[in-house]
Amino acid sequence: MNEYLKISLLQIDLFHKNKKKNLSKIDSIVCDIENTDIILLPEMFNTSFCPFDISLAEETNGETVAWMKSLSKKKACAVAGTLMITENNKIYNRLIWISKDGSQHSYDKRHLFSLIKEQKTISKGDKRKIIIEEGWRICPLICYDLRFPVFCRNNDDYDVLIFLSSWPEKRIDAWNTLLKARAIENQCFSVGINRVGKDNSDIYFSGSSSVYDAFGKNLLNLGDKIDVVKSITISRDDLQLKRRQMNFLQDRDNFTIH
């Protein structure tokens, strides 16, 4: 594991169902990023969160994933974001992770947002994915997964827990509280990327993209800033020190998720 990991959080106002404008905006915002290890994008960054318009879904080798690969190669870093992917006649809210070495990984959203009946059009994922980047073990999840501590549980000894999200302002207190709780209970860095601005249904998203350390200390919060990117460097030694000081993970129970 490398001693340090530099993560760049992108907090943007997304255009509704307009892939071209969203990708162009991201290109302009990330152009000044230098020497980062990971660029993180919010949930359904290419279209905004619109799970009922399945015509926007792409094949895994579609235009958006090709764009992610290009961005990863250009910036010499990993790039992660979610979009609707069609596979075997099903649609998934899929987190695509393009590693620095060009390899591709994916995770399908497990917890679909039943309050708006996301499950009507989107198929549920069945397992987590642990990704190794620069020697760090990373567990990337999606938005609503944040509310389910058993699913997020650190039984794989991961170092970083990531949530790529479209989390509305009216529930932002829960966002802040749960991101902090997931860091404390799993003794890891907890990173939340959230969009900002209003969507086509006039729902407001207030951002608050954040990073917490293993003791729940807030290391970064982007507040309600619009169309910004902020990078933060986290430390392996800091994580290991906190785990030595208070090694709660050694007392955890074993659970199996079916």
N, C-alpha and C positions, 0 to 999 in steps of 0.2 A: 504494500500500500504506500502510495506517495504521502509525504507528510502533509501536504496541503492540497485542497481541492477548491478551485475557483468556479463559482456558479453565477451565471448571469440571468436575472429574473426580468422578463418582459411583461409589462402591465400596459395593456392597450384597450382602446375603444374599437370594437369590431364593426365592420360593415355587415349588414344583414344579407346573408346569402350571396355575397359578392367575393368570390375567391380571388379574382384578379386584384381588386383593391386591397384586400387584406394582406396578401403576399407582398404586394408592392410596398405597403406601409411598413411591414416588418423589415423588408430589405433596407428601407431608408433609416429605420431606427437602429438596426444592428450594425450599420456600416462602420461605426466608430469603435465597436468592440474589438479589443486586442487581447491576445494571450489569455483566453478563458478556456475552461475545461468543458463546460456544459452551458448551453442556451436552453432555457425552459420557456415554453409557450402555453397560454391558457387553453382550457377545454374548447374543442371545436374551433380552433384559431382561424381556420380557413373560411368558415361560413357564419360564425357565431352559433350559439346553441339553438339549433332548430331540428330536433330529432324526428319531426313528423314529415319533413320534406326529404324522403329517401331518394329522390332524384339527384340529390347532391352527393350521395355516396359514391366512392371510387373503388376501383380495384387496388390491391396492395401495390401494384406497380404503376399507379396512376400519376397524374400531374403533380399533386401535392407532395406525395412521398418523393417523387423525383426532385422537386424543389428543395425538400429537406435534405436530401443527399447532397445536392449542389451547395447548399448553405454550409453543411457540415464540412465538406471538402474545402470550401473557400476560407472558412474561419479556423480550420484545423481543430475542431472540437466536436463534442457530441451535441445533438439537437433532439429535443423531445417535445411532442405535442399530441393532441388527440384530434381525430376526425372520424367521420362515418366511413366505414369500410364494408364493402359487400364481398361475401365469401360463401360459397355453397348455398346460394339462395337465401342467405341471412344477412342482416345488417348489424354491425357492431359499432359501439362507441369505442374505438380502438386507440390506445396510446401507442404511438410509434416512436421508437428510440433508435436513432442512427448514431452509432458509436464513432469515436474519432478514427478508429481503424477501418471504418466503412461497413462493419457488420450491422445487421438490422435485427431489432428485437421488438416484441409487442406484448401488450397486456390489454385484455378486453374488460371493460367496466363491469364489475361484479354486481354492484348495488345500483339498480336503475330507479330513477326518481319517480316513485309511484304517485306522488301528489299531482303530477302533470301527466301521468300515464306514459312515461318514457318506454315502459315495457311493451306497449302496444306495437311499436315499430322496431325497437332495438332488442337484440338477443343478448342474454346475460352471459358474461364470462364465467369460467369455472375454476380458475386458479390464479395465484399471484405469480409475479415474475421478479426474480432477483437478478440485477444486472451488475456486472463488474466494470467499473470505469476508473481508470488510473489506480487500480488496486482497491478502490473503495467499493463496498457492497451497498447497492442502492435498491430500494423497493419503491417503484413508481406506481401510484394509484390515481384515481380520478374522483374529484369533487365529492359526491354523496358518500363514497367509501369512508370519508373522514368520520362519519357518525358511528362507525361500527368497530369498536376497539378490539374485539376478538379477531376479526379479519385482518386488522392492522398489526396484530400482536407480533412482537419481535421474537419469533421462534427460529429464525434463520440467522441470527446474529448479524443483521444488517447494520450499517452505520448511518445511513441517511434515508429518511422517509419523505417522499415527495407527493404532493397532491396538485394536479393540474385541473383548474376549476372554472366554473361560471356560477359564483355564489352571490345571491342578491343581497343588497344592502340591508333589507329588513331583517335578515338573519345573520348579520355580520358579527354580532356579539358571540353567537355560537361558533362561528368560524374562528375567531380569535381564541376563544376558550379551548376549543377542541384541538387546534393546532398545538397549543401549549401543552395540553394534557397528553397528546400522543407522543410528544418529545419526552416528557417526564416519565411516563409509564414504560416506554420502550428504550429509555436511556440512549437516545439517538439525536441527531440533528433532524428537525422537522421543518420542511420547506413547503410553503403554500403559494401557488401562483394563481391569481384571480384576475378576471377581466375588469374593466371599468367602463362607465358610460351607460346610456340607455339602449335597450334593445327595441325591436319592432313592436313589442307589446307594451312599451312604456315602462318596463321594469328597470329599475336603476341598480347598477352594480358599482360598489364603492371601493373596489380594489382591496386594499389592506394585504397585498402580497407580503409575506413575512418569512423570517427564518428564526427558529428557536434552537437553543443548545440543549444538551441533555439534562440540565437542571431547570429548564423552562424559561431561561433568560431570553428576552427578545433582542436579537442581534441586528435585525433589520425589519423595517416596516415602511412600505412605499405609500401608505396613506391612500388618498384619493387622487394621486397624481395621474395624469392622462398621457398615454403614449410615451412612456419612459422605460429605460433599461437601467438596471443597477446591478453591479457585480459585488459579490462578497466572497471572501476566502475563509474556508473553515479548516480547522487543524485536527489532525489525527491525535497528536499528543494531548490536546485539550480534551478530546472525547475519552481517550484511554485514562487520563487522570481522573476525570469525573466518575468513570466506571470503577476505578480502584478505590476512590474515596467512599462511594456508596454503591456497592455492587448488588443492587436489587435483583438483577436478572438471574443471579445464581439461585434465588429462592422462588422462581416462577414455576407454575404448574404447567404440565404438558397438555395441550389441546390438539385435537385433529379436526380440521374443517372438512366436511363432506359436501 
